[in-house]
Amino acid sequence: MIKITFPDGSVREYAEGTTAYAIAESISPRLAADSLAAAVNGKTVDLMRPVEEDATIRFYKWDDDEGKHAFWHTSSHLLAEALEALYPGIRFGIGPAIENGFYYDVESPVPITEGDLPRIEQKMQELARNKEELVRREVPKAEALKTFTEKGDPYKVELISALEDGTISFYTNGAFTDLCRGPHIPNTGYIKAIKLTSVAGAYWRGDEKRQMLTRIYGISFPKKSMLDDYIRMMEEAKKRDHRKLGKELELFTFSQRVGQGLPLWLPKGAALRERLEQFLRGVQKEYGYQQVITPHIGNKELYVTSGHYAKYGKDSFQPIHTPIEGEEYLLKPMNCPHHCEIYRSKPRSYKDLPVRLAEFGTVYRYEQSGELHGLTRVRGFTQDDAHLFVRPDQLLEEFERVIDIVLYIFRTLKFDDYTAQISLRDPNNREKYIGSDENWEKAESAIMRAAEEKGLKTVVEYGEAAFYGPKLDFMVRDAIGRKWQLGTIQVDYNLPERFDLTYKGSDDKLHRPIMIHRAPFGSMERFVAVLLEHTGGKFPLWLSPDQAVVLPISEKHNAYAAEVAAGLNRRNVRAVVDDRNEKIGRKIRDNELKRIPFLLIVGEKEEADRLVSVRAQGEGDRGQMTLDDFGALVARLVAEETEAIGPVGR
């Protein structure tokens, strides 16, 4: 017999080899029906896997990320089964679950286009109704290689060849067998609703020198109503697409002549960025940060010393060679080595620490053109970066103060739904990280303790740490339920060693500081993109580039409109004039689409009485007001919005 411990602390006995599904069913048929995967001794497995020894067990349902992952992983196998039935001779690359759904990379004997997706969906639905079990089988590596060599699937052969010698796990559903670690849901009958969303090209193993495969994306659900909700959300997402809104609101643009992935900020977008920067500068000043500025390029040796060149050199722009001196420079891919050099610029005492250096520093990384996406994936971006150099006894307090800054920003901009992800090393692949195990353990312990003391809702992800240290990443859900990674805090014992950073302690001996990397926004570009989509372009009044637009009814009122705008700007209201030769109805519609909070209409009566007729975005007519009264209204509304954040946002 084996003893199984449940999350509530209760313990039951079962025969060895009882499946996780049978254990769930012994508690209640409902639990068995709702569960999609199980965690046995902390490892996520199939429900149909037997449990061979005493274990703690937890069951994952649809609301759990692990449950969705197993569901969508199985859906990718169902997609592959359908493709193999419809396209004989098709070859398979990889087919993982992703954050929202799944995909499979394939090499098809005939092109697969968007128009083929409904037929593939139909075949998937047909196969799902067969309730095919996902059967796991473990075979020797040699047999696995033989299987896929005979099948003529070179991509699977390449994947298997890279695995360690030993047993390899296969999963079979219906007529399809795949190389896979799992886990999977019990059978395909759980999959009730399927939508294949797009077709794209993808280089094998992400290498542009390798074969271009066809990537088919999809999503699936255990209920049709969930798919209907998802489709509605995606329609809303299209309306909120930051690329579309950025164009409509005249915030930013791109130019092929300037270069792919290099955004050009237009006047209104620059004003928005400036206000966000002013806001964060104000917060940082209250927390004792000092602003610094570093160059846009750096000597290659700087990044060799930091370890970034060895790790990310291929993702950087090629070195710039100086013909006379023979030196090599890189476009700056990150700010932290520069800040280390600022710290080293003079001797430091224990009394000087913590040193908090902040910079809105623009960095450059060579992203592949196929991965560029609006402002969320660019080649040049500005980080709201800061690096804190602290004594060991200051680490926990300073880390918690950075958490306070991040949460303060989220509250201000109404990002209310977030989870703190504790990103740790991959315990099975430690060679890809630098530094000693001792320092890593101290850094990881500090992050987990700070998160616990702040009462954060956390998840732990192994393998997501930076190469020089663990981190706390803030995962935010926006207004329509999508998850974004914003804000990161990292603990680093390694760069201070690489740059030989020291301070003189109270014992007159030299000691090594600890470094905290911190970026509450992440990057200005990505943050603006997420904020645009979160708000649908309807920014809070304190942040809006234009708070009011003055609309003259006819050309003869243009002079008064300009006078009104000038008067409002003197009253700290950001106002512009729309004096186009268009009918007033057209002007109102156009400016409502620009999400300007207030529309001020002026005509003969308003000019005679020195008034404005006020329309509020989404509310309609608010009557006539004097400029003093309207200025007071805006000031009051801004004060209400910024009551929690103080004057820095006004």
Wavefront OBJ file of the C-alpha trace (Angstrom):
o trace
v 0.000 0.000 0.000
v 1.041 3.613 -0.537
v 0.055 6.670 1.471
v -1.231 9.726 -0.401
v -1.246 13.113 1.307
v -3.735 15.716 0.022
v -3.518 19.534 0.158
v -5.839 19.657 3.181
v -3.383 17.467 5.114
v -5.516 14.325 5.053
v -3.881 10.981 4.229
v -5.398 7.943 2.494
v -4.014 4.538 1.544
v -4.164 3.048 -1.975
v -2.727 0.053 -3.767
v 0.601 0.682 -5.491
v 0.093 1.596 -9.147
v -3.273 3.284 -8.594
v -3.625 6.062 -11.171
v -3.905 9.706 -10.182
v -7.325 9.685 -11.902
v -8.537 6.803 -9.694
v -7.280 8.634 -6.616
v -9.260 11.720 -7.659
v -12.345 9.588 -8.295
v -12.055 8.037 -4.834
v -12.588 11.512 -3.411
v -15.440 12.451 -5.750
v -16.485 11.770 -9.359
v -16.749 15.537 -9.826
v -13.094 16.052 -8.920
v -12.062 13.338 -11.391
v -14.190 14.883 -14.127
v -12.845 18.422 -13.547
v -9.172 17.535 -13.071
v -6.833 17.842 -16.068
v -3.475 16.932 -14.520
v -1.936 16.121 -11.167
v 1.156 17.121 -9.227
v 2.782 14.098 -7.610
v 5.564 15.076 -5.208
v 5.615 18.476 -6.907
v 5.968 17.166 -10.479
v 3.068 17.630 -12.886
v 2.008 14.321 -14.472
v -0.844 12.749 -16.437
v -3.913 11.753 -14.474
v -3.623 8.291 -16.025
v -0.076 7.773 -14.705
v 0.173 5.215 -11.860
v 1.490 6.374 -8.494
v 4.106 3.899 -7.275
v 5.162 5.282 -3.882
v 4.091 7.424 -0.962
v 3.384 10.905 -2.306
v 1.774 14.255 -1.823
v -0.739 14.920 -4.567
v -2.592 17.936 -5.933
v -5.116 18.034 -8.750
v -5.086 20.763 -11.382
v -8.300 22.058 -12.942
v -8.969 24.490 -15.781
v -8.415 27.530 -13.553
v -4.845 26.400 -12.839
v -2.087 27.260 -15.305
v -0.862 23.670 -15.080
v -4.327 22.420 -16.027
v -4.521 24.682 -19.068
v -0.996 23.668 -20.076
v -1.891 19.952 -20.074
v -5.142 20.683 -21.948
v -3.457 22.738 -24.662
v -0.509 20.341 -24.897
v -2.960 17.544 -25.662
v -4.699 19.815 -28.174
v -1.418 20.237 -30.063
v -1.208 16.429 -30.376
v -4.804 16.381 -31.607
v -3.861 19.010 -34.229
v -0.920 16.866 -35.336
v -3.157 13.790 -35.617
v -5.586 15.744 -37.793
v -2.778 17.101 -39.976
v -1.290 13.634 -40.493
v -4.709 12.325 -41.577
v -5.284 15.221 -43.994
v -1.750 15.680 -45.358
v 0.014 12.321 -45.877
v 3.785 12.733 -45.777
v 3.691 15.766 -43.484
v 6.699 16.145 -41.159
v 6.524 17.442 -37.598
v 8.764 19.818 -35.659
v 7.601 20.856 -32.188
v 4.094 21.414 -30.846
v 4.067 23.025 -27.395
v 1.400 24.599 -25.242
v 1.869 28.365 -25.001
v 0.392 31.082 -22.807
v -2.860 31.199 -24.774
v -3.320 27.945 -26.667
v -0.839 25.901 -28.665
v 0.910 25.578 -31.999
v 2.589 22.981 -34.156
v 5.480 23.554 -36.581
v 5.226 21.351 -39.655
v 6.752 20.813 -43.086
v 3.815 20.054 -45.361
v 3.986 18.492 -48.825
v 1.438 21.108 -49.942
v 1.047 24.678 -48.650
v -1.290 25.144 -45.674
v -3.068 28.514 -45.639
v -5.610 30.327 -43.477
v -8.321 29.000 -45.789
v -7.463 25.423 -44.777
v -7.985 25.993 -41.051
v -11.768 25.300 -40.927
v -11.227 21.873 -42.545
v -8.455 21.056 -40.059
v -10.653 22.237 -37.148
v -13.452 19.973 -38.367
v -11.110 16.978 -38.439
v -9.872 17.783 -34.925
v -13.475 17.902 -33.635
v -14.193 14.577 -35.298
v -11.150 12.943 -33.677
v -11.871 14.530 -30.284
v -15.289 12.898 -30.210
v -13.541 9.506 -30.309
v -12.289 10.196 -26.759
v -8.856 8.860 -27.643
v -6.693 8.161 -24.610
v -3.185 9.627 -24.431
v -1.118 6.470 -23.901
v 2.444 6.887 -22.620
v 5.173 4.444 -23.617
v 8.871 4.550 -22.729
v 11.387 3.123 -25.194
v 15.199 3.017 -25.466
v 16.763 5.939 -27.323
v 17.912 3.647 -30.152
v 14.368 2.425 -30.722
v 13.051 5.999 -30.669
v 15.578 6.995 -33.342
v 14.682 3.957 -35.434
v 10.955 4.727 -35.212
v 11.209 8.266 -36.545
v 13.966 7.468 -39.039
v 11.732 4.825 -40.629
v 8.815 7.245 -40.555
v 10.915 9.852 -42.379
v 10.561 12.576 -39.720
v 14.046 14.228 -39.617
v 13.042 16.937 -37.146
v 12.046 14.374 -34.518
v 15.270 12.443 -35.206
v 17.272 15.632 -34.560
v 15.413 16.266 -31.291
v 15.922 12.694 -30.074
v 19.625 12.744 -31.032
v 20.151 15.715 -28.718
v 18.634 13.886 -25.723
v 20.695 11.994 -23.181
v 20.986 8.239 -23.583
v 18.323 6.269 -21.786
v 14.588 5.853 -22.165
v 12.511 8.209 -24.315
v 8.789 8.747 -23.737
v 6.240 8.533 -26.572
v 2.555 9.421 -26.434
v -0.022 7.913 -28.750
v -3.525 9.215 -29.410
v -5.445 7.355 -32.097
v -3.189 6.802 -35.106
v -0.655 9.456 -34.114
v 2.481 8.894 -32.016
v 4.716 11.741 -30.873
v 7.947 12.243 -28.986
v 6.829 13.937 -25.753
v 7.474 14.303 -22.011
v 3.847 15.090 -21.148
v 1.755 15.715 -19.182
v -1.581 15.237 -20.945
v -5.263 15.125 -20.076
v -6.837 11.628 -19.881
v -8.433 11.656 -23.345
v -9.318 13.947 -26.240
v -13.012 13.883 -25.317
v -12.355 16.677 -22.809
v -11.719 18.998 -25.774
v -15.145 20.405 -26.695
v -14.313 23.622 -28.594
v -11.431 24.360 -30.978
v -10.356 27.427 -32.919
v -7.295 27.490 -35.173
v -6.338 31.136 -35.179
v -3.525 31.722 -37.684
v -0.769 30.369 -39.895
v 2.760 31.779 -39.846
v 6.275 30.928 -40.929
v 8.863 29.802 -38.367
v 12.495 28.797 -38.880
v 13.373 25.390 -37.461
v 14.988 25.869 -34.034
v 14.648 29.648 -34.517
v 17.640 29.634 -36.881
v 17.098 31.740 -40.009
v 19.639 29.540 -41.830
v 17.461 26.453 -41.303
v 14.276 25.258 -42.973
v 11.231 27.542 -42.885
v 8.327 25.557 -41.396
v 4.615 26.307 -41.234
v 3.411 27.192 -37.747
v -0.293 26.640 -37.061
v -1.675 28.365 -33.960
v -4.818 27.353 -32.133
v -6.727 27.451 -28.884
v -9.203 25.039 -27.304
v -11.596 24.853 -24.368
v -13.600 22.326 -22.356
v -16.821 24.291 -23.099
v -18.091 26.067 -26.207
v -19.164 29.047 -24.107
v -15.504 29.565 -23.133
v -14.529 29.709 -26.807
v -17.321 32.206 -27.472
v -16.005 34.383 -24.634
v -12.475 34.098 -26.014
v -13.574 35.149 -29.513
v -15.336 38.187 -28.033
v -12.179 39.028 -26.102
v -10.068 38.749 -29.252
v -12.438 41.103 -31.093
v -12.015 43.568 -28.245
v -8.257 43.042 -28.402
v -8.281 44.010 -32.083
v -9.989 47.269 -31.183
v -7.389 47.862 -28.474
v -4.349 46.901 -30.575
v -1.710 49.450 -29.599
v -0.461 49.676 -33.178
v -3.919 50.733 -34.347
v -4.466 53.101 -31.406
v -0.955 54.542 -31.717
v -1.735 55.573 -35.284
v -5.194 56.937 -34.476
v -3.929 58.935 -31.494
v -0.789 60.081 -33.357
v 1.566 58.729 -30.695
v 4.267 56.924 -32.681
v 5.179 55.667 -36.129
v 7.763 53.479 -37.866
v 9.783 54.137 -41.013
v 11.542 51.597 -43.216
v 14.100 54.285 -44.016
v 14.928 54.646 -40.318
v 14.910 50.884 -39.822
v 12.697 48.058 -38.617
v 11.931 47.972 -34.908
v 13.051 51.568 -34.300
v 10.005 53.593 -33.194
v 9.637 57.292 -33.909
v 7.749 59.096 -31.146
v 5.418 61.807 -32.452
v 4.736 64.985 -30.419
v 1.728 63.547 -28.558
v 3.540 60.287 -27.858
v 6.617 62.155 -26.686
v 4.410 64.192 -24.337
v 2.888 60.980 -22.956
v 6.337 59.457 -22.387
v 7.563 62.649 -20.765
v 4.712 62.620 -18.261
v 5.364 58.970 -17.412
v 9.034 59.764 -16.918
v 8.196 62.788 -14.751
v 5.928 60.592 -12.669
v 8.607 57.955 -12.095
v 11.350 60.539 -11.542
v 9.194 62.044 -8.789
v 8.698 58.651 -7.169
v 12.394 57.822 -7.422
v 13.387 61.142 -5.893
v 11.258 60.370 -2.858
v 13.066 57.014 -2.546
v 16.562 58.504 -2.737
v 17.581 57.678 -6.313
v 20.182 59.686 -8.216
v 19.782 60.210 -11.965
v 22.708 59.358 -14.255
v 23.241 59.383 -18.030
v 25.418 56.911 -19.939
v 26.460 56.700 -23.630
v 24.558 54.824 -26.325
v 27.670 52.761 -27.121
v 30.292 50.990 -25.054
v 33.601 49.246 -25.574
v 33.127 45.556 -26.341
v 35.408 44.675 -23.408
v 32.864 46.220 -21.023
v 30.309 43.589 -22.009
v 32.922 40.826 -22.091
v 33.698 41.662 -18.454
v 30.018 41.626 -17.480
v 29.396 38.321 -19.265
v 26.700 39.805 -21.472
v 28.737 39.451 -24.657
v 29.260 35.719 -24.178
v 25.594 35.260 -23.335
v 23.880 37.686 -25.728
v 26.533 38.689 -28.263
v 24.632 37.087 -31.120
v 21.523 39.108 -30.155
v 23.457 42.380 -30.224
v 24.253 44.538 -33.226
v 27.622 43.755 -34.758
v 30.646 45.541 -33.239
v 31.636 48.948 -34.560
v 35.345 48.982 -35.453
v 37.418 52.137 -35.069
v 39.911 52.132 -37.964
v 42.705 54.071 -36.240
v 42.689 52.882 -32.616
v 41.558 49.377 -33.553
v 38.945 49.275 -30.777
v 35.549 47.598 -30.969
v 32.330 49.166 -29.706
v 28.788 47.878 -29.362
v 25.513 49.696 -29.414
v 24.595 49.517 -25.730
v 22.553 46.321 -25.160
v 22.044 46.996 -21.421
v 22.767 49.683 -18.820
v 24.070 47.710 -15.844
v 27.776 47.491 -16.858
v 27.836 51.279 -17.316
v 26.346 51.780 -13.849
v 28.973 49.450 -12.387
v 31.636 51.739 -13.828
v 29.930 54.775 -12.288
v 30.003 53.041 -8.914
v 33.726 52.291 -9.428
v 34.513 55.936 -10.260
v 35.424 56.700 -6.651
v 36.099 54.881 -3.365
v 32.976 53.966 -1.387
v 32.467 53.627 2.353
v 29.864 51.531 4.117
v 28.333 54.860 5.118
v 27.725 55.712 1.429
v 25.576 52.669 0.798
v 23.014 52.140 -0.498
v 23.931 53.857 -3.770
v 20.855 54.078 -6.022
v 21.588 55.000 -9.657
v 18.655 55.521 -12.052
v 18.561 56.175 -15.780
v 16.061 56.226 -18.607
v 18.651 54.484 -20.759
v 18.092 53.541 -24.387
v 19.468 50.123 -25.360
v 19.681 48.232 -28.646
v 19.207 44.540 -29.372
v 19.082 42.804 -32.707
v 15.711 41.086 -32.719
v 14.898 39.027 -35.814
v 12.566 40.885 -38.146
v 9.896 38.192 -37.856
v 9.748 38.708 -34.086
v 9.256 42.486 -34.194
v 5.787 43.594 -33.082
v 4.775 47.232 -32.674
v 6.185 48.658 -29.456
v 6.202 45.343 -27.581
v 9.168 43.891 -29.514
v 11.584 46.476 -30.916
v 15.297 46.867 -31.610
v 15.768 50.135 -29.742
v 13.988 50.783 -26.439
v 14.336 52.843 -23.297
v 14.448 51.093 -19.934
v 13.395 52.836 -16.729
v 16.490 51.276 -15.305
v 18.101 51.543 -11.887
v 20.831 49.693 -10.036
v 21.200 49.703 -6.287
v 24.487 48.839 -4.608
v 23.794 47.675 -1.065
v 25.435 46.068 1.958
v 24.238 42.567 2.900
v 22.357 43.973 5.919
v 20.489 46.391 3.590
v 19.452 43.882 0.915
v 16.053 42.837 2.268
v 14.891 46.362 3.146
v 15.986 47.813 -0.198
v 14.384 44.973 -2.130
v 11.117 45.540 -0.289
v 11.303 49.291 -1.016
v 11.578 48.492 -4.723
v 8.493 46.275 -4.417
v 6.726 49.282 -2.873
v 7.606 51.396 -5.923
v 6.297 48.766 -8.352
v 3.015 48.350 -6.463
v 2.644 52.142 -6.215
v 2.909 52.423 -9.993
v 0.411 49.602 -10.528
v -2.111 51.239 -8.177
v -1.706 54.590 -9.895
v -2.309 53.214 -13.377
v -4.985 50.762 -12.225
v -3.162 47.510 -12.945
v -5.016 45.771 -10.141
v -4.690 42.111 -11.154
v -1.099 40.890 -10.917
v 1.006 37.985 -9.715
v 4.645 38.108 -8.625
v 6.658 35.413 -10.394
v 9.746 34.232 -8.512
v 12.092 33.328 -11.370
v 14.792 30.870 -10.288
v 17.569 28.848 -11.918
v 16.851 25.666 -13.802
v 18.202 23.112 -11.298
v 18.948 20.687 -14.154
v 20.925 23.158 -16.273
v 23.059 25.234 -13.929
v 25.929 25.630 -16.376
v 24.064 28.364 -18.258
v 24.309 30.654 -15.187
v 27.314 32.436 -13.735
v 28.321 32.627 -10.083
v 28.586 30.295 -7.109
v 25.786 28.121 -5.741
v 26.204 29.865 -2.388
v 25.519 33.312 -3.844
v 22.575 32.021 -5.869
v 21.026 30.451 -2.791
v 21.413 33.692 -0.811
v 19.876 35.723 -3.639
v 16.944 33.342 -4.102
v 16.312 33.265 -0.354
v 16.233 37.088 -0.179
v 13.666 37.331 -2.989
v 11.376 34.698 -1.506
v 11.547 36.273 1.949
v 10.800 39.778 0.610
v 7.827 38.507 -1.398
v 6.498 36.684 1.652
v 6.899 39.692 3.960
v 5.064 41.895 1.438
v 2.233 39.388 1.215
v 2.509 39.044 -2.553
v 0.573 36.443 -4.484
v 3.454 34.459 -5.985
v 4.265 31.601 -8.327
v 7.685 29.979 -8.719
v 9.118 29.380 -12.194
v 12.355 27.431 -12.597
v 14.609 28.314 -15.510
v 13.357 31.911 -15.814
v 16.183 33.602 -13.867
v 18.597 36.021 -15.530
v 21.977 34.433 -16.220
v 23.544 36.440 -13.355
v 20.798 36.177 -10.728
v 17.225 35.298 -9.741
v 14.430 37.832 -10.113
v 10.928 38.827 -9.150
v 8.821 39.456 -12.267
v 5.399 41.075 -12.071
v 2.812 39.435 -14.332
v -0.150 41.767 -14.912
v -3.592 40.967 -16.334
v -5.060 43.806 -18.364
v -8.666 44.976 -18.700
v -9.583 42.104 -21.041
v -7.753 39.354 -19.178
v -4.459 39.062 -21.070
v -1.250 38.526 -19.097
v 1.805 40.761 -19.559
v 5.200 40.783 -17.884
v 5.803 44.268 -16.468
v 8.301 45.295 -13.850
v 11.260 43.215 -12.715
v 13.565 43.205 -9.687
v 16.753 41.128 -9.650
v 19.357 40.273 -7.023
v 22.902 39.994 -8.343
v 26.039 38.881 -6.471
v 27.939 38.248 -9.700
v 28.454 41.565 -11.502
v 29.989 43.168 -8.378
v 32.573 40.363 -8.461
v 33.216 40.682 -12.197
v 33.754 44.432 -11.910
v 35.607 44.139 -8.591
v 33.220 46.534 -6.846
v 34.066 47.225 -3.209
v 33.332 49.459 -0.253
v 35.320 49.993 2.938
v 33.495 48.564 5.925
v 33.459 49.767 9.532
v 36.323 47.324 10.077
v 38.466 49.239 7.534
v 38.464 46.168 5.267
v 37.140 46.019 1.700
v 33.806 44.284 1.190
v 31.716 43.403 -1.853
v 28.356 45.154 -2.359
v 25.272 43.327 -3.629
v 23.537 44.690 -6.706
v 19.777 45.050 -7.228
v 18.614 45.534 -10.833
v 15.205 47.165 -11.107
v 12.853 48.367 -13.876
v 9.247 49.035 -12.728
v 7.972 49.781 -16.269
v 10.326 47.311 -17.950
v 10.725 49.494 -21.012
v 8.924 52.688 -21.937
v 7.919 51.224 -25.297
v 6.408 48.028 -23.962
v 4.783 49.800 -21.025
v 3.094 52.369 -23.279
v 1.868 49.545 -25.535
v 0.357 47.648 -22.598
v -1.103 50.835 -21.101
v -2.677 51.724 -24.463
v -4.345 48.323 -24.732
v -5.315 48.235 -21.041
v -7.064 51.615 -21.236
v -8.231 51.331 -24.843
v -6.466 54.670 -25.397
v -8.580 56.424 -22.758
v -5.769 57.594 -20.511
v -6.431 59.051 -17.072
v -6.882 62.815 -17.210
v -3.547 63.561 -15.504
v -1.691 61.534 -18.135
v -3.552 62.471 -21.336
v -1.337 64.339 -23.813
v -4.312 66.611 -24.608
v -6.877 67.145 -21.865
v -9.217 69.291 -23.981
v -9.747 70.210 -27.616
v -11.500 73.433 -28.614
v -13.872 73.060 -31.579
v -14.963 76.306 -33.317
v -18.328 75.912 -35.054
v -17.121 77.953 -38.031
v -13.995 79.709 -39.245
v -15.140 83.054 -37.852
v -14.790 81.610 -34.340
v -11.202 80.383 -34.854
v -9.685 83.403 -33.149
v -11.835 82.926 -30.036
v -10.996 79.199 -30.037
v -7.276 80.032 -30.041
v -7.860 82.500 -27.201
v -9.678 79.808 -25.193
v -6.877 77.278 -25.697
v -4.250 79.820 -24.662
v -6.279 80.743 -21.565
v -6.661 77.110 -20.554
v -2.969 76.380 -21.003
v -2.250 79.299 -18.654
v -4.595 77.552 -16.189
v -2.538 74.300 -16.451
v -5.039 72.603 -18.761
v -3.446 71.014 -21.827
v -5.674 72.273 -24.650
v -5.425 72.322 -28.444
v -7.613 73.728 -31.232
v -9.219 71.809 -34.110
v -9.773 74.607 -36.625
v -10.172 72.418 -39.696
v -12.727 73.543 -42.254
v -15.136 70.727 -41.305
v -18.677 70.609 -39.939
v -18.901 70.556 -36.144
v -20.422 67.039 -36.127
v -17.409 65.684 -37.985
v -15.026 67.420 -35.591
v -16.842 65.955 -32.585
v -16.731 62.414 -34.012
v -13.063 62.670 -35.003
v -11.945 63.970 -31.619
v -13.991 61.423 -29.705
v -12.081 58.765 -31.663
v -8.876 60.433 -30.450
v -10.066 59.793 -26.861
v -9.521 63.419 -25.803
v -11.242 63.716 -22.393
v -13.062 67.036 -23.021
v -14.454 68.614 -26.185
v -15.104 72.360 -25.875
v -17.460 73.786 -28.512
v -17.411 77.525 -29.209
v -19.721 79.491 -31.449
v -21.356 82.882 -31.588
v -23.126 82.613 -28.215
v -20.098 81.224 -26.388
v -17.859 83.941 -27.806
v -20.313 86.677 -26.842
v -20.652 85.370 -23.270
v -16.961 84.323 -22.943
v -17.963 80.693 -22.281
v -17.328 77.190 -23.604
v -19.864 74.383 -24.128
v -18.398 71.263 -22.537
v -18.726 67.655 -23.739
v -17.025 64.896 -21.685
v -15.665 61.802 -23.416
v -18.251 59.040 -23.085
v -20.661 61.219 -21.078
v -21.949 63.863 -23.487
v -23.007 67.446 -22.742
v -21.999 68.992 -19.384
v -23.291 72.491 -20.078
v -21.589 75.849 -20.495
v -18.755 77.061 -18.282
v -16.357 79.950 -17.915
v -12.692 79.210 -18.421
v -12.128 79.583 -14.675
v -14.882 77.076 -13.913
v -13.639 74.584 -16.503
v -10.050 74.965 -15.277
v -11.265 74.330 -11.721
v -13.181 71.237 -12.908
v -10.078 69.765 -14.543
v -7.949 70.572 -11.483
v -10.485 68.866 -9.203
v -10.719 65.739 -11.381
v -6.929 65.491 -11.657
v -6.629 65.923 -7.880
v -9.100 63.069 -7.361
v -7.173 60.844 -9.780
v -3.809 61.665 -8.242
v -4.823 61.803 -4.593
v -3.036 58.515 -4.009
v 0.050 59.464 -5.991
v 0.744 63.060 -4.947
v 1.720 65.999 -7.108
v 4.197 64.116 -9.298
v 1.400 62.935 -11.562
v -0.261 66.291 -12.092
l 1 2 3 4 5 6 7 8 9 10 11 12 13 14 15 16 17 18 19 20 21 22 23 24 25 26 27 28 29 30 31 32 33 34 35 36 37 38 39 40 41 42 43 44 45 46 47 48 49 50 51 52 53 54 55 56 57 58 59 60 61 62 63 64 65 66 67 68 69 70 71 72 73 74 75 76 77 78 79 80 81 82 83 84 85 86 87 88 89 90 91 92 93 94 95 96 97 98 99 100 101 102 103 104 105 106 107 108 109 110 111 112 113 114 115 116 117 118 119 120 121 122 123 124 125 126 127 128 129 130 131 132 133 134 135 136 137 138 139 140 141 142 143 144 145 146 147 148 149 150 151 152 153 154 155 156 157 158 159 160 161 162 163 164 165 166 167 168 169 170 171 172 173 174 175 176 177 178 179 180 181 182 183 184 185 186 187 188 189 190 191 192 193 194 195 196 197 198 199 200 201 202 203 204 205 206 207 208 209 210 211 212 213 214 215 216 217 218 219 220 221 222 223 224 225 226 227 228 229 230 231 232 233 234 235 236 237 238 239 240 241 242 243 244 245 246 247 248 249 250 251 252 253 254 255 256 257 258 259 260 261 262 263 264 265 266 267 268 269 270 271 272 273 274 275 276 277 278 279 280 281 282 283 284 285 286 287 288 289 290 291 292 293 294 295 296 297 298 299 300 301 302 303 304 305 306 307 308 309 310 311 312 313 314 315 316 317 318 319 320 321 322 323 324 325 326 327 328 329 330 331 332 333 334 335 336 337 338 339 340 341 342 343 344 345 346 347 348 349 350 351 352 353 354 355 356 357 358 359 360 361 362 363 364 365 366 367 368 369 370 371 372 373 374 375 376 377 378 379 380 381 382 383 384 385 386 387 388 389 390 391 392 393 394 395 396 397 398 399 400 401 402 403 404 405 406 407 408 409 410 411 412 413 414 415 416 417 418 419 420 421 422 423 424 425 426 427 428 429 430 431 432 433 434 435 436 437 438 439 440 441 442 443 444 445 446 447 448 449 450 451 452 453 454 455 456 457 458 459 460 461 462 463 464 465 466 467 468 469 470 471 472 473 474 475 476 477 478 479 480 481 482 483 484 485 486 487 488 489 490 491 492 493 494 495 496 497 498 499 500 501 502 503 504 505 506 507 508 509 510 511 512 513 514 515 516 517 518 519 520 521 522 523 524 525 526 527 528 529 530 531 532 533 534 535 536 537 538 539 540 541 542 543 544 545 546 547 548 549 550 551 552 553 554 555 556 557 558 559 560 561 562 563 564 565 566 567 568 569 570 571 572 573 574 575 576 577 578 579 580 581 582 583 584 585 586 587 588 589 590 591 592 593 594 595 596 597 598 599 600 601 602 603 604 605 606 607 608 609 610 611 612 613 614 615 616 617 618 619 620 621 622 623 624 625 626 627 628 629 630 631 632 633 634 635 636 637 638 639 640 641 642 643 644 645 646 647 648 649 650
